[in-house]
Amino acid sequence: MADLARWRDLRRLARGYRGRILAAAALSLFGTLLALTQPLLARIAVDGAAAGRLPWPVIGALAALFAAQASALALARYVQAHTGETMTRDLRRDVTGHLLRVRLSVLERGRTGDLIARACGDTAAVKTLIAQSLGTGLAGLIGLIAAVGVLAWLDPWLLAAVVVLFGGSFGALLAVVRRVRIASRSAQSAEGVLLSDLERVLGGIRVVRACRAERAEADRLDSSARRAYLANLRMAGMVALSGPANDLAVSGAFLAVLLVGASRVSSGAMTLGELVGFTLAMTYLAAPVYEIFQAVSAVQQGSGALHRINEVLSLPVEGDRPIAVARVDGASRRPTPVLEFRDVWFGYEPDRPVLRGIDFTIPSRGQTALVGPSGAGKSTIFALAERFYDPDRGTVLLNGRDARWTRYAHHRATVGLVEQDCPLLAGTLRENLLYGTARPDDHELRRVLAMTGLLPVVAALPQGLDTPVGERGRRLSGGQRQRVAIARCLLSRPELILLDEPTAHLDPDSERALTATLREVSTVCSLMVIAHRSTTIRSADQILVIDAGVVTATGTHSELSRSDPYYRSLADQTPSIVRITPSPLL
Ligand SMILES: Nc1ncnc2c1ncn2[C@@H]1O[C@H](COP(=O)(O)OP(=O)(O)OP(=O)(O)O)[C@@H](O)[C@H]1O
């Protein structure tokens, strides 16, 4: 069954490249056929030389055949390599494109390094499989049949001796090849683990250093590297063993042919030319046998990689539903909220709900603050608002329509997200600001920079907007990164921005700058903030209190301070809220 599945995978992979594979096989076969005619001419040439006259036209034809054969085989190899490279490029495009669309809930379960290994290492392993198996294997098989035919025509008795010797060694080789497959799969997965571990360590290098865990992590990486090393070594040992076994079979067959042939020549049953012709034809038998062995061995080695690639390609992706549905809203006359949660239930794992019947509406202008203890479900509300996940029960509505029937691209263009640690990407400040947006004109860019208080920041940078921001934007301060992320979001003109406010301490100037930015932003679009600061909470037009996955209260700061005991107790526990005194403005 497993073998069948492997060949099926291989056939599916080859679909679309059949022309090139057949061209490589045809060239390879042409080369082999040219080679097979050589013994016939060689026999005439040797018999002629033995009779004392060199047949120059036959020798000339032989030389031409040698040259044509070499050219055909070189071209076949190039076509094979070209096909392998093209297929690897296409596979990588498919795997990386697929990975970018895999559902977050599925992606979060896998390990990033292993996925990188599959997208890069495994696709390269498949190239070897293609280069060594498809064209060569096919040509080898036809070449083998043709070589056997020529040998049978030359001398069936000698052929029988050859078949016995080659047959035995081929059977032994197939047994080795099976083990190669198992070793190959464990080598590929050990390399996946190694990459995952490395990615984990480099991603958290500050934590590793701060916890003085270099030694433990080095040991862990070493043991993954060792597992990959042992599996690769096992495979190399088996491949190495199979080479001499093949050579031994070839040498044994030659010796047998020369011994039996010599006695037949001396008894007059065959001429010296026939023996030379047969021996030459035998060398062309060795090549297809070796090619078939290589092909089978490559399929075994590559099938582990192909299996891992197929696993990635079968991961479920975010798919847009094909139809758009009418508004869910009733015939209400009040303005449609930009976002609404109606009795939303959601859990990352079945039977463990994190959100338990959430209801709220976000108007198309103004600022809404989400407050609540750690683990209450605030970030999860954002994840559903951004459609990283869909609710298990209930409905998320975007501008009055069930979000499940909206295209992901449209939804995320309408709802922008600025996360708390707002990582930027390596590149210049300009590239980060324009990431994912249509190129705005200079006036628009200046307006957004002014609104987010970034103009003085840009002016102070050595190359202005073209200053590189470093890996994950580390060359900017936390507050600056936050404002760049808000500016990036604003440039794509969303109707609602979700903002996870930074918890790290901001100095009074930065805090004032952020508050002013948020005020400005909430005049051009709606803003929903997971709020950790008194200033943000106090200036919000609406506050949602979240506790254990439920909205326990809704109102302004002064209303909640008066009416909601839980909000007051939350304020008592949270220093930043303790300081809040009811604002005369509220
Ligand atoms: N990706 C995830 N997979 C599984 N469980 C998760 C995931 N993200 C969050 N959780 C769990 O869901 C619950 C709510 O987490 P969430 O991050 O929404 O809370 P929060 O209110 O934003 O907390 P904080 O203020 O500390 O960020 C927690 O129990 C958390 O362990």
The ligand as an SDF file (V2000), in Angstrom:
LIG
                    3D

 31 33  0  0  0  0  0  0  0  0999 V2000
   -3.2680   30.5780   20.5690 N   0  0  0  0  0  0  0  0  0  0  0  0
   -3.8110   30.0740   21.6860 C   0  0  0  0  0  0  0  0  0  0  0  0
   -3.9740   28.7520   21.8200 N   0  0  0  0  0  0  0  0  0  0  0  0
   -4.5260   28.2330   22.9350 C   0  0  0  0  0  0  0  0  0  0  0  0
   -4.9610   28.9680   23.9740 N   0  0  0  0  0  0  0  0  0  0  0  0
   -4.8220   30.2940   23.9080 C   0  0  0  0  0  0  0  0  0  0  0  0
   -4.2360   30.9190   22.7640 C   0  0  0  0  0  0  0  0  0  0  0  0
   -4.2400   32.2590   22.9620 N   0  0  0  0  0  0  0  0  0  0  0  0
   -4.8000   32.4690   24.1860 C   0  0  0  0  0  0  0  0  0  0  0  0
   -5.1450   31.2930   24.7490 N   0  0  0  0  0  0  0  0  0  0  0  0
   -5.8240   31.1260   26.0440 C   0  0  0  0  0  0  0  0  0  0  0  0
   -7.0440   31.8600   25.9940 O   0  0  0  0  0  0  0  0  0  0  0  0
   -7.2700   32.5290   27.2130 C   0  0  0  0  0  0  0  0  0  0  0  0
   -7.5060   34.0130   26.9550 C   0  0  0  0  0  0  0  0  0  0  0  0
   -6.3120   34.5820   26.4710 O   0  0  0  0  0  0  0  0  0  0  0  0
   -6.2100   36.0570   25.9120 P   0  0  0  0  0  0  0  0  0  0  0  0
   -4.8430   36.2350   25.3650 O   0  0  0  0  0  0  0  0  0  0  0  0
   -7.3440   36.3190   24.9920 O   0  0  0  0  0  0  0  0  0  0  0  0
   -6.4070   36.9120   27.2630 O   0  0  0  0  0  0  0  0  0  0  0  0
   -6.1290   38.4620   27.4870 P   0  0  0  0  0  0  0  0  0  0  0  0
   -7.3140   38.9760   28.2110 O   0  0  0  0  0  0  0  0  0  0  0  0
   -5.7690   39.1480   26.2270 O   0  0  0  0  0  0  0  0  0  0  0  0
   -4.8960   38.4000   28.4590 O   0  0  0  0  0  0  0  0  0  0  0  0
   -3.6620   39.4650   28.5990 P   0  0  0  0  0  0  0  0  0  0  0  0
   -4.2560   40.7390   29.1150 O   0  0  0  0  0  0  0  0  0  0  0  0
   -2.7780   38.8130   29.6150 O   0  0  0  0  0  0  0  0  0  0  0  0
   -3.0260   39.5800   27.2500 O   0  0  0  0  0  0  0  0  0  0  0  0
   -6.0780   32.2480   28.1040 C   0  0  0  0  0  0  0  0  0  0  0  0
   -6.4590   31.2390   29.0210 O   0  0  0  0  0  0  0  0  0  0  0  0
   -5.0150   31.7330   27.1620 C   0  0  0  0  0  0  0  0  0  0  0  0
   -4.2390   30.7580   27.8010 O   0  0  0  0  0  0  0  0  0  0  0  0
  1  2  1  0
  2  3  1  0
  2  7  2  0
  3  4  2  0
  4  5  1  0
  5  6  2  0
  6  7  1  0
  6 10  1  0
  7  8  1  0
  8  9  2  0
  9 10  1  0
 10 11  1  0
 11 12  1  0
 11 30  1  0
 12 13  1  0
 13 14  1  0
 13 28  1  0
 14 15  1  0
 15 16  1  0
 16 17  2  0
 16 18  1  0
 16 19  1  0
 19 20  1  0
 20 21  2  0
 20 22  1  0
 20 23  1  0
 23 24  1  0
 24 25  2  0
 24 26  1  0
 24 27  1  0
 28 29  1  0
 28 30  1  0
 30 31  1  0
M  END
$$$$
